């Protein structure tokens, strides 16, 4: 998958995740109501979480790395 295609999918699934979160429904119910495979939903949730975690700055609030965190 090229970078552009991946970025488009990331943006698409980010929007889907936000719609689900804002719905007030649990994730599985929301997926059923919106015709989305729950397996696909949870796959992209994992991908987006990993991507978000990788971009997170590991420095603490005072600008230094805290061991064990």
Residue pairs with C-beta under 8 A, 6 or more apart in sequence:
1 9
9 44
10 47
10 48
10 51
13 44
13 47
13 48
14 48
16 36
16 41
16 44
17 44
17 45
17 48
19 30
19 34
20 27
20 30
20 31
20 34
20 41
23 30
25 33
27 38
27 41
27 42
27 45
28 38
30 36
31 37
31 38
31 41
32 38
58 65
58 69
59 65
60 66
60 69
